[in-house]
């Protein structure tokens, strides 16, 4: 800024001197200098000085272009340790990458096993026999003889229970009356009530041990008739 101020001050002095010379010359007969030419010359001189000063202090900046990218970017492939390759993804080169599959921890599972009952039974007889006739609304006992053919003793904690049927019974569950050792035969009684409608009926009971396992079957089929139609004697209660 001091340099520019100094140059402007010098130019102003030159212009003033020229103007005074022009005024003094009016009293003499010498030719009068043209004021327009003087101002034009001074302006051109100032413009030239400014251009030189600005050129010295403000160099033209240079722009460096970005480097041109060539080629195809490398891609990395991840491979499992068991040989299975993952899909390749574009990206910066990172070398070979191996992904290790973490070991799986087995969760123990509970296996439910249903063992067959060691108890075994064999049907020997039943009273009344199958297809016997009974009168309507008659009460009678259905008696079964069952042999213990298994290695265990049937105890009084064993039961025989209603499983299915259409013949009405007074009780659906009975406890064994006595122990039955292997090879022995036990007697099992069911209290039955004949229905009021004639027709065929049946019952089905199962022998059950203390673990709730069924191991023997007792079934009975009877024909219920009206008293006037009875052709055979009915079993006594």
BELDA-V380341 format. One record per residue. N is the residue number from 0. SS is DSSP state (a for helix, b for strand, c for the rest). PSI is psi as a letter, one per 20 degrees, with the letter a starting at -180 (999 if undefined). NEAR is the number of other C-alpha atoms within 12 Angstrom. Layout:
n=N ss=SS psi=PSI near=NEAR
n=N ss=SS psi=PSI near=NEAR
This chain:
n=0 ss=c psi=h near=11
n=1 ss=a psi=h near=9
n=2 ss=a psi=g near=15
n=3 ss=a psi=g near=20
n=4 ss=a psi=g near=15
n=5 ss=a psi=g near=14
n=6 ss=a psi=g near=22
n=7 ss=a psi=h near=22
n=8 ss=a psi=g near=16
n=9 ss=a psi=g near=18
n=10 ss=a psi=h near=24
n=11 ss=a psi=h near=21
n=12 ss=a psi=g near=15
n=13 ss=a psi=g near=21
n=14 ss=a psi=h near=25
n=15 ss=a psi=h near=18
n=16 ss=a psi=g near=16
n=17 ss=a psi=h near=24
n=18 ss=a psi=g near=22
n=19 ss=a psi=g near=16
n=20 ss=a psi=h near=21
n=21 ss=a psi=h near=21
n=22 ss=a psi=g near=19
n=23 ss=a psi=h near=16
n=24 ss=c psi=i near=15
n=25 ss=c psi=h near=14
n=26 ss=c psi=h near=11
n=27 ss=c psi=a near=11
n=28 ss=c psi=j near=10
n=29 ss=c psi=q near=12
n=30 ss=c psi=q near=13
n=31 ss=c psi=p near=20
n=32 ss=c psi=q near=18
n=33 ss=c psi=o near=15
n=34 ss=a psi=h near=19
n=35 ss=a psi=g near=14
n=36 ss=a psi=h near=15
n=37 ss=a psi=g near=23
n=38 ss=a psi=h near=20
n=39 ss=a psi=g near=14
n=40 ss=a psi=g near=19
n=41 ss=a psi=g near=25
n=42 ss=a psi=g near=19
n=43 ss=a psi=h near=15
n=44 ss=a psi=g near=21
n=45 ss=a psi=g near=25
n=46 ss=a psi=g near=18
n=47 ss=a psi=g near=17
n=48 ss=a psi=g near=22
n=49 ss=a psi=g near=21
n=50 ss=a psi=g near=16
n=51 ss=a psi=g near=17
n=52 ss=a psi=g near=19
n=53 ss=a psi=h near=16
n=54 ss=a psi=h near=12
n=55 ss=a psi=h near=11
n=56 ss=a psi=i near=14
n=57 ss=c psi=n near=11
n=58 ss=c psi=q near=11
n=59 ss=c psi=p near=9
n=60 ss=c psi=q near=7
n=61 ss=c psi=q near=6
n=62 ss=c psi=p near=6
n=63 ss=c psi=o near=7
n=64 ss=c psi=q near=7
n=65 ss=c psi=q near=6
n=66 ss=c psi=p near=6
n=67 ss=c psi=p near=7
n=68 ss=c psi=p near=8
n=69 ss=c psi=q near=7
n=70 ss=c psi=a near=6
n=71 ss=c psi=p near=10
n=72 ss=c psi=q near=13
n=73 ss=c psi=q near=16
n=74 ss=b psi=q near=17
n=75 ss=b psi=q near=20
n=76 ss=c psi=p near=23
n=77 ss=b psi=p near=23
n=78 ss=b psi=p near=19
n=79 ss=b psi=q near=17
n=80 ss=c psi=h near=15
n=81 ss=c psi=j near=14
n=82 ss=c psi=i near=13
n=83 ss=c psi=p near=14
n=84 ss=b psi=p near=18
n=85 ss=c psi=q near=16
n=86 ss=c psi=p near=12
n=87 ss=c psi=q near=15
n=88 ss=b psi=p near=15
n=89 ss=b psi=q near=14
n=90 ss=c psi=a near=13
n=91 ss=c psi=q near=12
n=92 ss=c psi=p near=15
n=93 ss=c psi=j near=15
n=94 ss=c psi=r near=13
n=95 ss=c psi=p near=15
n=96 ss=b psi=p near=17
n=97 ss=b psi=p near=18
n=98 ss=b psi=p near=16
n=99 ss=c psi=p near=14
n=100 ss=c psi=p near=13
n=101 ss=c psi=q near=9
n=102 ss=c psi=q near=8
n=103 ss=c psi=p near=6
n=104 ss=c psi=o near=6
n=105 ss=c psi=p near=6
n=106 ss=c psi=p near=6
n=107 ss=c psi=p near=6
n=108 ss=c psi=q near=6
n=109 ss=c psi=p near=6
n=110 ss=c psi=o near=6
n=111 ss=c psi=p near=6
n=112 ss=c psi=p near=6
n=113 ss=c psi=o near=10
n=114 ss=c psi=q near=12
n=115 ss=c psi=q near=14
n=116 ss=c psi=p near=20
n=117 ss=c psi=h near=23
n=118 ss=c psi=q near=31
n=119 ss=c psi=q near=31
n=120 ss=b psi=q near=34
n=121 ss=b psi=p near=23
n=122 ss=b psi=p near=25
n=123 ss=b psi=g near=23
n=124 ss=b psi=r near=22
n=125 ss=b psi=q near=26
n=126 ss=b psi=p near=30
n=127 ss=c psi=r near=29
n=128 ss=c psi=r near=23
n=129 ss=c psi=q near=22
n=130 ss=c psi=j near=21
n=131 ss=b psi=q near=26
n=132 ss=b psi=q near=33
n=133 ss=b psi=q near=42
n=134 ss=b psi=q near=32
n=135 ss=c psi=q near=29
n=136 ss=c psi=j near=22
n=137 ss=c psi=q near=29
n=138 ss=b psi=p near=24
n=139 ss=b psi=r near=28
n=140 ss=b psi=p near=28
n=141 ss=b psi=o near=38
n=142 ss=b psi=p near=27
n=143 ss=b psi=p near=33
n=144 ss=b psi=o near=28
n=145 ss=b psi=p near=34
n=146 ss=b psi=p near=31
n=147 ss=b psi=o near=29
n=148 ss=c psi=j near=24
n=149 ss=c psi=a near=23
n=150 ss=c psi=i near=17
n=151 ss=c psi=q near=22
n=152 ss=c psi=p near=27
n=153 ss=b psi=p near=36
n=154 ss=c psi=r near=23
n=155 ss=c psi=i near=20
n=156 ss=c psi=i near=20
n=157 ss=c psi=q near=30
n=158 ss=b psi=r near=31
n=159 ss=b psi=p near=38
n=160 ss=b psi=q near=33
n=161 ss=b psi=p near=30
n=162 ss=b psi=g near=23
n=163 ss=b psi=r near=19
n=164 ss=b psi=r near=22
n=165 ss=c psi=i near=25
n=166 ss=c psi=p near=39
n=167 ss=c psi=q near=31
n=168 ss=b psi=q near=31
n=169 ss=c psi=h near=19
n=170 ss=c psi=q near=19
n=171 ss=c psi=i near=23
n=172 ss=b psi=p near=22
n=173 ss=b psi=q near=25
n=174 ss=b psi=q near=25
n=175 ss=c psi=p near=26
n=176 ss=c psi=h near=17
n=177 ss=c psi=r near=19
n=178 ss=c psi=q near=24
n=179 ss=b psi=o near=29
n=180 ss=c psi=r near=22
n=181 ss=c psi=p near=22
n=182 ss=c psi=i near=20
n=183 ss=c psi=r near=23
n=184 ss=b psi=p near=25
n=185 ss=b psi=q near=32
n=186 ss=b psi=p near=29
n=187 ss=b psi=p near=37
n=188 ss=b psi=p near=32
n=189 ss=b psi=p near=37
n=190 ss=b psi=o near=26
n=191 ss=b psi=q near=36
n=192 ss=b psi=o near=30
n=193 ss=c psi=q near=36
n=194 ss=c psi=r near=26
n=195 ss=c psi=i near=21
n=196 ss=c psi=p near=21
n=197 ss=c psi=q near=23
n=198 ss=b psi=r near=23
n=199 ss=b psi=q near=25
n=200 ss=b psi=r near=31
n=201 ss=b psi=r near=32
n=202 ss=b psi=q near=30
n=203 ss=b psi=o near=28
n=204 ss=b psi=q near=33
n=205 ss=b psi=q near=33
n=206 ss=b psi=p near=43
n=207 ss=b psi=p near=32
n=208 ss=c psi=a near=29
n=209 ss=c psi=i near=22
n=210 ss=c psi=j near=17
n=211 ss=c psi=j near=19
n=212 ss=c psi=p near=21
n=213 ss=b psi=q near=26
n=214 ss=b psi=i near=33
n=215 ss=b psi=q near=34
n=216 ss=b psi=p near=30
n=217 ss=b psi=o near=38
n=218 ss=b psi=q near=37
n=219 ss=b psi=p near=35
n=220 ss=b psi=p near=27
n=221 ss=b psi=r near=35
n=222 ss=b psi=o near=33
n=223 ss=b psi=p near=35
n=224 ss=b psi=r near=28
n=225 ss=c psi=q near=22
n=226 ss=a psi=h near=19
n=227 ss=a psi=h near=13
n=228 ss=a psi=j near=17
n=229 ss=c psi=p near=18
n=230 ss=c psi=i near=15
n=231 ss=c psi=r near=17
n=232 ss=c psi=q near=16
n=233 ss=c psi=q near=29
n=234 ss=c psi=p near=24
n=235 ss=c psi=q near=17
n=236 ss=c psi=999 near=20
